[in-house]
């Protein structure tokens, strides 16, 4: 729907986590991608190495409007999730008091 409405063509390709390939694109000046979805550690590594572009939050929105810790210099968190822990009271007599 976005492409139809705006005329902007979206091309997708699979990224397997090889930051070296992204670095090679940057080094050669042949960067056919505008956006990549990666883990936080990869964003931090790529940003520190100068491989990923720093974001201009004046064009995106105030950092304090994002979930705390998700507005990084070279990326923005896009997934939020949680874990649910449970126990079986027929197996454990006393309920757990911590997960450590």
C-alpha positions as CSV (number, residue, x, y, z in Angstrom):
1,X,0.0,0.0,0.0
2,X,2.8,2.4,0.8
3,X,4.4,2.0,-2.7
4,X,1.0,2.4,-4.4
5,X,0.2,5.5,-2.5
6,X,3.6,7.2,-2.7
7,X,5.2,5.8,-5.9
8,X,8.2,4.8,-3.8
9,X,9.4,1.3,-4.7
10,X,10.5,-0.9,-1.8
11,X,13.0,-3.6,-2.5
12,X,13.6,-6.2,0.2
13,X,16.6,-8.5,0.6
14,X,17.6,-10.9,3.3
15,X,20.3,-9.8,5.8
16,X,22.1,-12.6,7.6
17,X,24.0,-10.5,10.1
18,X,27.2,-10.0,8.3
19,X,28.3,-6.5,9.2
20,X,31.4,-7.0,7.1
21,X,29.2,-7.0,4.0
22,X,27.6,-3.7,5.0
23,X,31.1,-2.3,5.7
24,X,32.2,-3.4,2.2
25,X,29.3,-1.5,0.7
26,X,30.1,1.6,2.6
27,X,33.9,1.4,1.8
28,X,33.1,1.0,-2.0
29,X,30.4,3.7,-2.0
30,X,28.0,1.2,-3.4
31,X,25.2,1.1,-0.8
32,X,22.0,-0.2,-2.4
33,X,20.2,-0.4,1.0
34,X,18.7,2.4,3.1
35,X,17.5,0.4,6.1
36,X,18.6,-2.8,7.8
37,X,17.1,-4.5,10.8
38,X,19.8,-5.8,13.2
39,X,20.3,-6.6,16.9
40,X,21.2,-3.8,19.3
41,X,24.8,-5.0,19.6
42,X,25.2,-4.8,15.9
43,X,23.8,-1.2,15.8
44,X,26.3,-0.2,18.5
45,X,29.2,-1.9,16.8
46,X,28.3,-0.5,13.4
47,X,27.9,3.0,14.8
48,X,31.2,2.9,16.7
49,X,33.0,1.7,13.5
50,X,31.4,4.4,11.4
51,X,29.6,1.8,9.2
52,X,26.1,3.0,10.0
53,X,24.8,6.5,9.6
54,X,24.0,8.6,12.7
55,X,20.4,9.5,12.8
56,X,19.1,13.1,12.8
57,X,16.5,13.1,15.5
58,X,15.4,16.6,14.6
59,X,13.8,14.9,11.5
60,X,12.6,11.8,13.3
61,X,11.2,13.1,16.6
62,X,12.5,13.8,20.2
63,X,14.5,10.9,21.6
64,X,12.6,11.2,24.9
65,X,9.4,10.2,23.0
66,X,10.8,6.7,22.3
67,X,10.9,3.8,24.7
68,X,13.7,4.4,27.1
69,X,17.0,3.1,25.7
70,X,15.6,2.5,22.2
71,X,16.7,5.8,20.5
72,X,20.3,5.0,19.7
73,X,22.8,7.2,17.7
74,X,22.5,5.0,14.6
75,X,19.3,3.1,15.2
76,X,15.9,2.9,16.8
77,X,14.4,-0.1,18.5
78,X,11.4,-1.5,16.7
79,X,10.5,-4.6,18.7
80,X,9.3,-4.7,22.3
81,X,8.6,-7.9,24.1
82,X,8.5,-9.5,27.4
83,X,8.9,-12.9,29.1
84,X,6.5,-14.7,31.3
85,X,7.8,-17.0,34.0
86,X,5.6,-19.6,35.5
87,X,6.0,-22.5,37.9
88,X,4.2,-25.7,38.6
89,X,2.9,-25.8,42.2
90,X,2.6,-29.6,42.1
91,X,6.3,-29.8,41.5
92,X,7.5,-26.9,43.8
93,X,6.1,-26.8,47.3
94,X,7.1,-23.1,47.8
95,X,6.6,-20.5,45.1
96,X,9.8,-19.0,43.6
97,X,10.7,-15.6,44.9
98,X,13.3,-14.7,42.2
99,X,14.6,-15.9,38.9
100,X,18.3,-15.7,39.9
